[in-house]
Amino acid sequence: MLLPLVVLAIASSPIISAEEATCKHLTDGPKLEFADAIGAKHNVAAGGRLELACTVLAAPTASIVWLHDGKEVQMNEGPQDYLLSSSKRLGISMLESRLVRECASAEDAGTYTCVAMSPCAKGIQQSAVVRVQGKASSSCSSSSAAPYIALHTYSRMELPTVPVQLVCRSSNEFEGVHWERVADDDSTTPLSLADVGFLQLASGDLIIDPQALSAADGEEIVSVTMRCHVGDTYIDSSVIFMEDE
C-alpha cells in the first residue's frame, strides 16, 4: 500500500514551473516597464523609411510583439537564460525592439502597438499613430532593403556566478549575426578567437559564462562589452557583473 500513497502524495503536490522558480529567485523582484516612449504620433513621407523603437527594462526577461491596427506584424521572443540556472539572480536587462518599413506607403499608416510580456509580470503596451503623407514613386521598392537588428540587449546586470544571454536578432533570417568582444580601448576580437566562456545560439543570441571568462582571463570579470553585427550595422551590448548586497 506504500506505493499508491507515494503516488498520491506526488500527484497532489504543487508543481512549480521553471518560470515560477525564476520569479522567486530574483533578488530584487520582477520588473517590467518601458524605458522610453515610442511617441504618440509619427509622420513619414511616402517612399520614406518608417522606424519605430520600443525599449523595455525587465527582470528576468521580456518578449516584445508589434501590432499594426491590432494585427501581429513582428514577434521578438525574449532570452531564456533564466532556464540555464535555478540559483538566485538579478536578471535585469534593457532590451530594444525595432520595427522598420522601407518605402512606406498608405498601407503602412495606422496604429502601431508595442506589447511587452514577461513570465513574472503583467504585460504592458504603448501605441503610436503613423501617418504616411504623399505618394511614393513607382520605382520605390522595399525588396532590396538592407537587414537590420530587430531586437537586441542594450545592457544586462547579473551576479558573477550566473550565465547571461545577450540578444541580437536579424530582421532577415538569411543574414547571419556575428559577435566580437570589445576591449577598453575599443579594439575588437572576433568570437572565433575569444570563444572561451562564449556560446552562440542558432538564433544569433550569445551565452556568456562569467566563471569561465574569469578563469580564462586570470582575473575576476566585472564587465563585458560585446558587439553584434548584422550586415553593415552593429550595436554594442554591455554586461555588468555585480555582487548581491
C-alpha positions in Angstrom: 0.0 0.0 0.0 3.0 2.3 0.3 3.4 2.9 -3.4 -0.1 4.2 -4.1 0.3 6.5 -1.1 3.5 7.9 -2.5 2.0 8.4 -6.0 -1.0 10.2 -4.4 1.3 12.5 -2.5 3.3 13.4 -5.6 0.2 13.9 -7.6 -1.3 16.2 -5.0 1.9 18.3 -4.6 2.1 21.7 -6.4 4.2 21.6 -9.5 6.5 24.7 -9.8 7.4 25.6 -13.3 10.9 26.9 -14.3 9.3 30.4 -14.7 7.8 30.4 -11.3 11.0 29.3 -9.7 12.9 32.0 -11.5 10.4 34.7 -10.2 11.1 33.5 -6.7 14.9 33.7 -7.2 15.0 37.3 -8.4 16.9 39.1 -5.7 15.3 42.5 -6.5 11.9 41.1 -7.6 10.3 41.2 -11.0 10.3 44.3 -13.2 8.7 45.3 -16.5 8.5 48.9 -17.7 9.1 51.0 -20.7 12.4 52.8 -20.6 11.4 55.3 -23.4 8.1 56.3 -25.0 7.7 55.5 -28.7 5.9 58.8 -29.3 2.2 59.3 -29.8 2.4 60.5 -33.5 4.8 59.8 -36.3 4.6 61.4 -39.8 6.6 59.8 -42.6 6.7 60.7 -46.3 5.5 58.2 -48.8 8.5 56.2 -50.1 10.5 57.1 -46.9 11.6 54.9 -44.1 9.4 54.3 -41.1 11.2 53.2 -38.0 9.7 52.6 -34.5 11.7 51.6 -31.4 10.5 50.2 -28.2 12.8 49.9 -25.2 11.9 47.8 -22.2 13.5 47.4 -18.8 12.8 43.9 -17.5 13.6 41.3 -14.9 14.0 38.5 -15.7 13.3 39.0 -19.4 10.8 40.3 -21.9 9.3 39.2 -25.2 8.2 42.1 -27.5 5.4 42.0 -30.0 4.5 44.6 -32.6 0.9 45.1 -33.7 -0.4 47.1 -36.6 -4.0 48.0 -36.2 -4.4 45.1 -33.8 -2.7 42.5 -36.1 0.7 41.0 -35.1 3.4 42.0 -37.6 6.6 41.2 -35.6 7.3 38.9 -32.7 10.6 39.0 -30.8 10.9 36.2 -28.3 13.0 37.2 -25.3 16.1 35.4 -24.0 15.6 32.3 -21.8 18.8 32.3 -19.8 16.7 32.0 -16.7 16.3 28.3 -17.6 20.1 27.8 -17.5 20.4 28.1 -13.7 18.0 27.7 -10.8 20.1 29.9 -8.5 19.2 33.4 -7.4 19.8 36.1 -9.9 19.4 39.8 -10.7 18.1 39.1 -14.1 17.9 42.8 -15.1 18.1 43.7 -18.8 17.3 46.5 -21.1 16.0 45.3 -24.5 15.2 47.3 -27.6 12.9 46.1 -30.4 12.8 47.9 -33.7 10.2 47.8 -36.4 11.2 49.1 -39.8 9.2 49.7 -43.0 11.2 50.7 -46.1 9.4 52.6 -48.9 6.4 53.5 -46.7 3.0 53.5 -48.4 -0.6 54.2 -47.4 -0.8 50.6 -46.2 1.7 51.3 -43.5 -0.4 54.0 -41.9 -2.3 53.3 -38.8 -1.8 52.5 -35.1 1.3 50.5 -34.0 1.4 49.0 -30.6 4.4 47.6 -28.8 3.4 44.9 -26.3 6.0 43.6 -23.8 5.5 40.4 -21.9 7.4 38.7 -19.1 7.0 35.4 -17.2 7.0 37.3 -13.9 5.0 40.4 -14.5 1.8 41.6 -16.1 2.1 42.6 -19.8 2.4 46.3 -20.8 1.8 48.1 -24.0 2.1 51.5 -25.7 0.9 52.8 -29.1 1.8 55.3 -31.7 -0.3 56.6 -34.7 1.6 56.7 -38.0 0.5 58.9 -40.9 2.0 58.5 -44.4 2.0 61.7 -46.4 2.1 62.0 -50.2 2.5 59.2 -52.8 5.6 57.0 -53.3 7.2 56.9 -56.7 6.7 53.8 -58.9 10.4 53.0 -58.6 10.2 52.7 -54.8 10.7 49.1 -53.6 11.4 47.6 -50.2 12.5 44.2 -51.6 16.2 45.2 -51.6 16.2 46.8 -48.2 19.2 46.0 -46.0 18.6 43.8 -43.0 18.5 45.5 -39.6 18.8 44.5 -35.9 15.2 43.8 -34.9 15.9 43.0 -31.2 19.0 43.5 -29.1 20.2 43.7 -25.5 21.4 47.2 -24.6 22.6 46.3 -21.1 22.4 43.4 -18.7 23.1 43.3 -14.9 23.8 40.0 -13.2 25.5 38.2 -10.4 29.1 37.0 -11.2 28.1 33.3 -11.0 25.1 33.4 -13.3 25.3 32.9 -17.1 23.7 35.5 -19.2 22.1 35.6 -22.7 22.6 38.6 -24.9 20.1 39.0 -27.6 20.8 40.1 -31.2 18.2 39.2 -33.9 18.4 39.9 -37.6 15.3 41.1 -39.5 16.3 38.7 -42.3 16.7 35.0 -41.5 19.2 34.7 -44.3 21.5 37.4 -42.9 23.6 36.0 -40.0 24.6 37.5 -36.7 28.3 38.0 -35.8 29.8 38.9 -32.4 33.0 40.5 -31.3 34.4 41.2 -27.9 35.2 44.9 -27.3 38.2 45.9 -25.2 38.5 49.0 -23.1 40.4 50.8 -26.0 37.5 49.8 -28.4 39.6 47.2 -30.2 37.7 44.1 -31.0 38.4 40.4 -31.0 36.2 38.0 -33.2 34.3 35.5 -31.2 36.2 32.7 -33.0 39.4 33.9 -31.3 37.8 34.6 -27.9 35.4 31.7 -27.6 36.2 30.6 -24.1 33.2 31.4 -22.0 31.0 32.2 -25.0 28.4 30.1 -26.9 26.5 31.5 -29.9 23.0 30.0 -30.3 21.2 29.3 -33.6 19.0 32.4 -33.1 22.2 34.6 -33.1 22.0 35.2 -29.3 25.1 34.8 -27.2 25.5 32.9 -23.9 28.3 34.3 -21.6 29.6 32.2 -18.7 31.3 34.7 -16.3 33.1 32.0 -14.3 34.7 30.5 -17.5 35.7 34.0 -18.6 37.3 34.8 -15.2 39.3 31.5 -15.4 40.4 32.3 -18.9 41.4 35.9 -18.2 43.1 35.1 -14.9 41.1 37.7 -13.0 37.5 38.3 -11.9 35.3 39.6 -14.7 33.5 42.8 -13.7 32.1 43.8 -17.1 32.0 42.6 -20.7 31.1 44.5 -23.8 30.1 42.6 -26.9 29.5 44.0 -30.4 26.8 42.5 -32.6 26.9 42.8 -36.4 24.1 42.3 -38.8 25.0 43.2 -42.4 26.6 46.6 -42.3 25.1 47.6 -39.0 26.3 46.9 -35.5 25.4 47.7 -31.9 27.2 47.2 -28.5 25.8 45.2 -25.6 27.2 45.6 -22.1 27.1 43.3 -19.2 27.9 44.2 -15.6 28.5 41.5 -13.0 27.9 42.7 -9.5 27.7 41.0 -6.1 24.4 40.8 -4.3 24.4 43.3 -1.5 
